[in-house]
């Protein structure tokens, strides 16, 4: 899934949104996306994906449904940006 995202395939975000690692397909909480948080954030920060709005929408929608997911996204972003802000 991530290889398609990094190679800028047109349907990569849609397929990532439909990808389920969690066997409970009825669950509205996307705990399976937690596995992809470091890759999603690093890909977002690189910023060369032509449909970046779709990636942001996927992350925001996942954050709306799961409080803990949103905190993990926040901490991942903070860890990356905090390190770069503290570099001399």
Buried (B, 14 or more C-beta within 10 A) or exposed (E): BEEBBBEEEEEBBEEBBEEEEEEEEEEEBBBBBBEBBEEBBEBBEEEEBEEBEBBEEBBEEBBEBBEEBBEBBEEBBEEBEEEEEEEE
